[in-house]
C-alpha cells in the first residue's frame, strides 16, 4: 500500500514537474467535543496529502488533535515562515469554530497565506445550498452559511479533495471548487478511488493515537465510500460524494490491511465504512481477511458497522471467522413511528433479528441510538430503554440528534418563528414535526455526541417534548440501561494534551513534512 503511486485522473494527469518545489501544509483542527481526541486519525485529509505527494508536492500535516493551546501552536508554525502554495484545513461541523480561529490566527502572523477549507462541513453546507437553489430560495440559511464561509476563507472545496486539490495551484483558481458533482471533473469514480494512493499515515504520529480492540492495538480504515440510504438525521443525504457508493476491489482492501500490519504492527482494525454489508462483495472480503491472517500467522480483532435489515446469519458467521469481535449498528430508535419518521427502512423486528444473529455467533453488539426525532415523545424514548435492556446489548450510545447542514432535518426545514430562530421539519408522510434552533456553526460547536455523564444539550424539540425534557429522558435511558445491564460508563483515557511553548518550536509529533526522498 504505497503512498508513492500516482493518482489516476479522468482526463490528462498533471505532469509531475509542474509541482516541483510546491509546498502545502494541511491542518487537522482539534475536536474538543470528543472525550479522547487521539483515537482515530483523520483519514480524509491524509488521502489528499497522499494524492499531492504522488505528484511531487512537499506536504506537511499539522495535527492539532488534543492540543490544548492549538492557536499558539499555529502561530509558532506560521510566524516568519515562507509562504506556502496554500494551506488546507479540514473540518466537520463541530470543528468549524476551531477552524475559523485557526484561519484568523494564520492571517495575523502570515497575512499573505492562502487558506483553503474543505472536509465534511463545506460539503454539507453547499449540498444544502443546492437544495435551496432547486426550490428557488434566494436567501436561505444554507446560502447565508456558505456566504459566511466565503468571507472567512480564500477557497472552499466541497466533496472529494484528492483531485480538486491540484486545482488550487492554478493562478485562476475559483473561490469555490465543487468536487461534490458526480458529473464534474473532480468527482472520483470507482476506478479513480481504486487507483488513488492510500492515506499518508506517515505524516502523523500514529503512535499517539491510542485505540484497541479486545486488547489488540488498533487503527481505522475505510473500504468503501458513501451510504445510499436517506435517514433524516444523517449528514450528506443530499451530497453526491457522501451518498453515492464508490468501491475498491477486495484486493485493494486486503493490501491496505497487509500494509498496516506489516508496517505498523496493527492487529486491530476498525472499518469506518457507513455500512459494510451494503457491498455485494462483503462475504468475499470476510473470507479473504480470514485467509490473510492464516498467511501472516496473525490474529486480527475487528469492528465495523452494518445495516440491520441487510444483516444475515451468513454474514454474522463469516464476520466471526474473519476476526470481527464487535458489530456496530445504527438502530437509532425502538418505536415504529419514530423509525418511519427517520426514514430508516429497518423496522424494530429487523433490528431485533440482527441482534439475534450477532449474539448467536458470538459477536458483541454496540447499539447506536438517538433521540429527538420528529414526533419524539416520552414513550418513544423510553421504548429505546426497554429495547436495549430486552436485547441485552454489550454497549450502546444514546445521543441527542443535531440538525447539521446536509441532513434532511436541516435542508427541508422551513422558518416558523424568525424572531426566535426556529425552523421546523415536517415528515412528508406522517406529518410529525421537529423544531430546531438556528445556530451559527462558526461559533457554536453543536456536538452530536456529548459526555454521557450529563454533558448533552438539545437544540431540537418536538410538539411533545421541550429541549430540556429530551435531555432528561436521554440521561434516564443512559443511566437505567447501564445500571440494569451492568455496562460501565465510558471513561476515556485523557486525550494527549500538548502544551506548546511559544518560541521553542513545535513538538515533532504535531508537524511532519513529506520526506525529501519522496519529492525528489
N, C-alpha and C positions, 0 to 999 in steps of 0.2 A: 504494500500500500504506500507507494512512494509519493512524496509531495513534489517531485521534480517532473512529473509528467505534465504535458501541456493540455490545457483545456481545449475541448473541441468547440469550434464556433460554427453556427449555422451558415454564415457567409464566409468571406475570406478572413482568416485569422490575422490579427495584427502581427507584424514582424517583430521578432524578439528585440532587434536592435533599436526599435522605436522607443523602448523603455529603459535603455541603458542609462544608468545614473539617476533614475527616478526613485524617489523615496516617499514612503507613505507611513503614517502612524495610524493604527486602528485602536480604538478605545472601548473597553468594556466598563460601563459605569457600575457603581455599587448597587446592590439590591438590598437596601436596608430593611425591606419588608420580609426578608427570609430569616428564619431563625438561625440558619447557618449558611453563609454566603458561599463557602468553599465546599460545595458538594458536587455539582456538575458544572463543567466548564461550558461556556457559550460556544456551541459548535458552528452556528451560522456565520459569525464573523471570522472564524478560523477557516471556513471554506472560502470566503472572499480572500483572505490572506493567502491561501494556497493557490488560488487562481492567479493572483498578482505575482506570486513567486514563480509560477510556471512560465511566465514571460519575462522574468529577469528583474522585476521591481524589487527593490530592497524594502522589506516590510518590517515594521516594529509593532508589537502589541503592548499597550499599556493596560494592564489588568488591574482594575481598581476594586475588584470584589473583596469585601471585607476590610477595606482601607478606611480607617476612622477619619483621618483628616485628608480625604482624597483631593480636595481643592488645593491644598498645599503641595501635594504630590504633582498635580497638574501644572501648577505654577513653576515648580522647580524644574520640571521636564522641559517646558517650552521657553522659559526665560533665557534670552540670549542664544537660543538655538537657531540654526539655519532653517529658513522656511522650507517646509516640505511641499511636495507636489499638491497634496491635500491631506487633511486629517479626517478620518471617518469615525463616527460614533454610532454604535448600535444601541437600540433601546426598545424595551417593552413599554407599555403604557405606565405601569407603576415606576419605571426607571426614568420617565421623562423629566420630572423636576431636577433630578441629579444631572441628566444630560444637558439641560438648559444652563444650569450653574457651571458645568464644565466648559461649555461653549463661551459663556460670559467671561470666565477666568482666562481662557486662552486669548480672547480678544484684548484683555487687559495687558497681557505680557507679550503677545505676538499678534498685533492688530492686522498684519499683512497675511495672516494664515487663512486659507480657505477651509471652511468647516462643512462637512457633509453629515447629514443624519440619515440613517437607514434603519432597517430592522422592522419588527412587528408593528410598532405603533404607527410609523409612517404608512405602512401597508394598509393597516386597518382604517386609518383616518381617510386616506384617499379612496379606498374602496367604498367607504360610507359617503364620501363626496360624490362618487359616480352615481350612487342611488339617488341622491338629491337632484343631480342633473337630469337623470332619467325621468324623475317625477316633476320636473320643471320648477324645483325650489331654488330660487335665486340666491337667497341669503340664509341658508340653513346653518345649523350649528356645526356640522362637519365641514362645510365650506369655510366658516369662520375659523375653525380649528386649524385647517390647512393654511389659511392666510397667516395665522399666528406663527406656525412653523416656518413659513417662508420668510417672515420678518426676523426670525431668530437664527436661521442657518443659511449658508450660501447656496447649498444644493440639497435636494432631498431625493432619496431613492426608494421607490415603492416596489416590493416584490423581490424577485431573485437578484442577488447582488453580484454573483460571480462574473457575468459578462458585462453587466451595467457598470461595474467599477472601472472598466477601461474607457468608457465614455467620459469619465471625469478628468481624463488627461487632455481632452480636446480643448483648444482655446475658445471654441464657441459652445462649450458645454451648457445645456439649458439648465434653468433653475430646478426643474422637476424632471426626473427620469422615471418613466413608467415601465418597470420591468414586471408589472403585475398583469400585463396584457398578453394573453396567450397567443395572440396573433402578431405580437411585436417581436423585434429582433433580439431582445434580451431575456425572453422567457425560455427557460430550459426545457427541452424535450427529454423524453426518456433516454435517448441516445446521448445527449449532452450531459445529463445527470450521470449516466454510466461512465462517460469518458473523463469527467472533471476530477481533479485530484482530491484526495481526502483532506479533512480538516488539518490545518498546520498546527498540530498539538505541540510541536517543539517550540512554539513561540509563547507558551505559557508555562508556568511552574506546576506541572501536573501533580507533583508530589505534595503540594499544599492543598490539593483537593482531596478531601477525606471522605470516602464512602465505602461501605462494604455490604455484601450480600451474604448472609449466613456465615460471616466471619471472613469471607474472601475479599481481598482488595478489589474494588470495582470502579468502572468508569462507564460512560454512556456512549451510545452511537445511535444513528438514525438509518434505518434500512430503506424506507421509502418516504416520500414527501406527500403531504396532503391528506385530507379527510373529506369524503364525498357527502357526508351527512349534513343536516341543516338544523341542529339543535339551536333553539332560540337564544340561549345564553352564551353561545360559543363564538369567539372572535374568528374572523376570517371566513364566515359562511358566505360572504359576498365577494371574497377575494379569490381570483383565479389561482394565484400561486399557493394559497393555503387550502383551497377546495379541490383543485384538480390533482389527482394522484399522479405522481411521477415515480417510476420504479427503476431499480437497477437489478442486475442479474444476481442469482444466488451465488455465483462465482465471486462477484464483487463484494458481497456481504461477508462471505467466508474469508476472502482475502483481508478484509479490514479486521475481522476477529483474529486472524492469524498474526497480523501486524501488531495489534495491540498486545497480544500475549507474548510474542517473541521479543518485541522491542521494549515494552514496559513491564512485563511480567504479570499483567492482569489475568485473573481467572474469574472475576465477577463482571457481568455486563448488564447494564440497564438499557433496554431497547426503548427509545423515546418516540417511536412511531405512534401516531394518534391511535391507530387500531391495527395491530399486527395481522389479525385474521381477516382483514379485508383482501389481502393478497391471495391470489389463486395458487401461488407457489409456497404458501405458508408451511404446509406439512413437508414439502420437499426441503425447504430451508431447515426445518427442525431435524430432519434426518441427516442432512449434511453437517449440521452443528454437532450432532452425535458422532458422526464419522471423524470430524476434525479432532475431537477430543481423544478418540482412540489413536489417531495418527500421532498426536503430540504427546500422548501419555499424560494428559491433563484432565482435570475435573472442573467443569465450569459451574458457576452458580448464576442463574439468570433471572431477570424480572422483565415484565413487559405488559402492555395494555392490550385488551381485546374488546370487541363489541359483543354484547351479551347475546343478542338474537342470532348472531352468526357463529356462536361458540358451539362446538360439537364434542362428543366424547372422544372421537378420534383425535381431535386437536389436543384435548387435555392429556391423553395418553402420550402423544408424540412430544408435547411440551415437557413432561416429566422426564422422558427418555433423553431429551436434548439437554437437560440440566436446569430447566425452569423450576424455581422454588416458590416464586410469588407470581400471582396473577393480579393485575390491577384492572378495574373496570369502572367506568363512569356510569353507574346505575342511576345516580342523581336523585331519583325520587322513589317512593314506595306507595304511590297513590295514582290510580289510573288516570284520573282527571288531570293531575299535575303532569304526568308523563305525556299526555295528549297536548297539554299547553306548551310543553318544551319542544314538541315535535320530535320526540326521542325515538319513535318507531318501536323500540323494545317495550314490552309490557312487563308488569310485575311478575307474571308467570315466566316470561323469558329470563328475567333476572334471577328468579329462584332456581330455575333449571340450570343456568350457567354456574351458580354457586354449587349446586349439587354435583355437576360433572367435575368441577375442580376438586371438591372435597373427596369425592370417590377415589380420585387418583393421587391424592396426597399433595395437591397444590394449595399453598396458603393464599387466602383471598384478602386483598385490601379493597374495601368498597369506597368509592369516591362519590360522596353525596353532596347535595347542595339545596339550599332553601332560599325563599324569596322570589319564587316564580309567579307568573300571572295566576291569580286565583288562590294563592297560598293562604292557608288557614291554620289555626291551631291544630286541628285534627290532622291535616296533611303533613305537618311537621312531626307530630307525634307518631304518625304512621312510619316515618323514617326510623324513629327509635325502635318501634316494635319489630319492624322487619329486620333490622340489624341484629337485634337480640335473637329473634327466631332463627336467623341464618347462622348464628354463632361465628361471625366473621373474625378473622385473625387481627385485622386492623381496619381503620377507616379514617377518612376525613369528612367533616361536615362543614361546608363553607357557606357564607352568605354571598349570593351572586352579585356581580357588578355589571353595569351596562356600559362596557367599553365600546368605543367606536369599532365598527366592523361586526358587531353582534346584531342579529335581527332585533333584539330588545332595544337597541340604540337606533339602528338605521331606520326602523319602521315606526318609531315613536313620533308623536306629534305634541306640540306645546299645548298644555291645558291650563296652565297658570303661569303666565310670563312673569308676573310680579314676584312670585316665589321660585321661579326657575324650575317648574315641574313639567316633566314630559311623561306621556302616557302611551304605552304599547298595548294594543288590543288584539287578542288572538283571533284570527280570521274565522275560525270555526266555532269555538266555544263562547267567544265574546268576553272571556275573562281578561282582566286588566292588570297591568303592572305599572306603577308610578315610580319615577326616579327623579332625583335632583340633578340638575345640570351642573357639571363640575368643570373647572378649569384644570385640565390634567397637567398643565405646565407647572402648577404649584401645588396641586392636591394629589398626593400619591395614594390613590384609592386601591387598596390591596384586595386581591381576590382571595387571599388566604392569610389569616392573622394568627396570632398566638392562641392556641386552643384554651389556654388558661385565662380566658376573659379578655382577649385582645381584639375582638371583632367589632366592626362598626357596620352599619347598614345605611346606604344612600338610596335604598329602594323601599317601597311599601305597597301594600295591596288594599283592596276595598275592605279586607277583613282584618289586616294587621298593620300597626304602625311600625316604623323602623325599630324602635326600642323593643317592641314585642317580638319581632323576628329574631333579634339578637338574643333576647332572654330565652326564647324557645330553642334556638340553636345551642346555647350553652347548656340547657337542660338535657338535650339529646346527648351532647358530648359527655356530660357528667354521668348520666344514668346508664348509657351503654357501656362506658368504660368500667363503671362500678360493677355492673351485672356480669360482664364477660371477663373481668379482671385484666383489661387491656390498659397498660400504663399510659399516662400522658406522655407525649413526646417531649423529651428534654434534650434538644440537640447539643452537640458539643459546641462550646463557644467558637464563633467564627474567628478565623485567623485575622487578627487586627494588626495591621502595620501602623506604627506611629512614625510617619515620615518626618524627618528633621530637616527643616529648610536649610539649604546651602550645603548639605552634606551628601548630596547625590541620592538618586533613587536606589532603594534596595534592589538587588539583582532580580528578585522574584517578580517585581512589578513590571519591568520593561525588558523585553527581549527582542532583538533585531535579527533578521534573516542572516545566517552565517554567510560570510563573504564568499565561501566556496559555491554557494547556491546561485549567486548572481553574477559570477564571473563568466 
